[in-house]
Amino acid sequence: MGRSGPHLSTLTHAGLNARAGYRVPRAEEVMELIGRAVALLGADGFVGTTLEDRSVAAVTAAHPGVRTLLSLGRDGKDIGRRRLPATRLSELLPMRRVRACGAHGVAAHRHLARATVLREAARNRLFTMVWTVNEDRALRTFLGDPRVDVLITDRPRRALELRGHTNARTRR
């Protein structure tokens, strides 16, 4: 058992539920939920994101019409010290991972997006989501960036205000 607990592969489903404090859905149940969401919203109204390359590949294979995004910006707490540099490099330059898992795009933490990811995604014509952007300056920057398809924020009203100001300045 490491700092963060046992490896997931060593736990039973009941053990995982007990550690989480709630019932964790099984993979088949998640796929069924995705299928219901797609039926309700349409394939173009649903975007699936995950940090796990294998999960992106599984969703893409099971639901080919769903836009899948590889999330970039893992919390370093769940990565061993030895693996952290390689993980960060694979997030800064994600194209090999994106191609291998079949993702349609990336969902990048704002710091990674600024560093290299927006440039890499645009160069490869990928759908790009940036998360979680809350500061006004960063909101203005990303709202005005044509490479950003979706912006995730905890301040949607403020983002809409700023987007209105950005659009008004562009029209002048």
C-alpha positions in Angstrom: 0.0 0.0 0.0 1.5 3.4 -1.1 0.8 6.9 0.0 -2.6 7.1 -1.7 -3.7 3.6 -0.9 -3.8 0.3 -2.7 -3.7 -0.1 -6.4 -7.2 -0.1 -7.9 -6.6 -3.5 -9.5 -6.2 -5.1 -6.1 -9.6 -3.9 -4.8 -12.9 -5.7 -5.2 -15.9 -3.6 -6.4 -17.3 -3.7 -2.9 -13.9 -2.6 -1.5 -13.8 0.3 -3.9 -17.3 1.3 -3.0 -16.4 1.2 0.7 -13.3 3.4 0.1 -15.1 5.8 -2.1 -18.0 6.2 0.2 -20.5 5.6 -2.6 -21.4 3.0 -5.2 -18.9 3.3 -8.1 -20.5 2.4 -11.4 -19.0 -0.5 -13.3 -17.6 0.1 -16.8 -20.7 -1.5 -18.5 -23.0 0.8 -16.5 -21.0 3.9 -17.6 -21.2 2.8 -21.2 -25.0 2.3 -20.9 -25.3 5.8 -19.4 -23.2 7.2 -22.3 -25.6 5.4 -24.7 -28.6 6.9 -23.0 -27.0 10.4 -23.1 -26.2 10.1 -26.8 -29.8 8.9 -27.4 -31.1 12.0 -25.6 -28.7 14.6 -26.8 -27.5 13.2 -30.1 -23.9 12.2 -30.8 -23.0 15.8 -31.6 -24.5 17.0 -28.3 -22.3 14.9 -26.1 -18.5 15.1 -25.4 -16.8 12.5 -23.3 -13.5 13.4 -21.5 -11.3 11.3 -19.3 -7.7 11.3 -18.1 -7.3 7.6 -19.0 -6.2 6.7 -22.5 -7.8 3.3 -22.3 -11.1 4.8 -21.4 -11.0 7.2 -24.3 -10.3 4.2 -26.6 -13.2 2.2 -25.1 -15.7 5.0 -25.4 -14.6 5.8 -29.0 -14.9 2.1 -30.0 -18.3 1.6 -28.3 -19.8 5.0 -29.4 -18.0 6.1 -32.6 -20.2 9.1 -33.1 -19.4 10.6 -29.7 -16.6 13.2 -29.6 -14.0 11.9 -27.1 -11.3 14.1 -25.6 -8.2 13.0 -23.8 -7.9 15.1 -20.6 -4.5 16.6 -19.9 -3.4 17.9 -16.6 -3.3 15.1 -14.1 -3.0 16.0 -10.4 0.5 14.9 -9.7 -0.6 13.3 -6.4 -1.6 10.0 -8.2 1.6 9.7 -10.2 4.8 8.4 -8.7 7.8 10.7 -8.7 9.6 8.6 -11.3 6.7 8.7 -13.7 5.8 12.4 -13.2 8.3 13.9 -15.7 7.3 11.5 -18.5 3.6 12.1 -17.7 4.0 15.9 -17.9 5.9 15.6 -21.2 3.2 13.4 -22.6 0.7 16.1 -21.6 2.7 19.0 -23.1 3.2 17.0 -26.4 0.1 14.8 -26.5 -0.2 13.8 -30.1 1.2 10.3 -29.8 -1.3 9.6 -27.0 -4.2 11.2 -28.9 -3.6 9.1 -32.0 -3.0 5.9 -30.0 -6.3 6.2 -28.1 -8.4 7.6 -31.0 -9.4 10.8 -29.2 -11.1 13.5 -31.3 -9.4 16.2 -29.3 -8.0 17.3 -26.0 -9.4 18.8 -22.8 -6.4 20.7 -21.4 -5.8 22.3 -18.0 -5.4 26.0 -18.6 -1.6 26.0 -17.8 -0.9 23.2 -20.3 -3.1 24.9 -22.9 -1.0 28.1 -22.6 2.3 26.2 -22.7 2.0 24.1 -25.8 -1.3 22.2 -26.1 -3.3 24.8 -28.0 -0.6 25.1 -30.6 -0.3 21.3 -30.9 -4.0 20.8 -31.1 -4.5 23.6 -33.7 -1.6 22.2 -35.8 -3.4 18.8 -35.8 -6.9 20.3 -36.2 -8.2 18.8 -32.9 -11.3 19.9 -31.0 -10.0 21.7 -27.9 -11.5 22.3 -24.5 -9.7 24.3 -21.8 -10.5 23.9 -18.1 -11.0 25.4 -15.4 -10.6 29.1 -16.3 -11.9 31.5 -13.6 -9.7 34.7 -13.6 -10.9 37.6 -15.7 -7.6 38.0 -17.5 -7.4 34.3 -18.4 -11.1 34.2 -19.4 -10.5 37.1 -21.8 -7.4 35.4 -23.3 -9.1 32.1 -23.9 -12.4 33.5 -25.0 -10.6 35.5 -27.7 -8.5 32.5 -28.8 -10.0 30.9 -31.9 -8.2 27.6 -31.1 -10.4 27.1 -28.1 -13.7 25.3 -28.9 -15.0 25.0 -25.4 -14.1 26.8 -22.2 -14.9 25.4 -18.8 -15.3 27.8 -15.9 -16.9 28.1 -12.5 -18.0 31.6 -13.4 -20.3 31.2 -16.5 -22.1 34.5 -16.1 -18.8 36.4 -16.0 -17.5 34.5 -19.0 -20.7 35.4 -20.9 -20.2 39.1 -19.9 -16.6 39.0 -21.0 -17.4 37.2 -24.2 -20.0 39.9 -25.0 -17.3 42.6 -24.5 -14.8 40.6 -26.6 -17.3 40.2 -29.4 -18.3 43.8 -29.3 -14.6 44.9 -29.7 -14.1 42.5 -32.6 -17.1 43.9 -34.5 -15.8 47.5 -34.3 
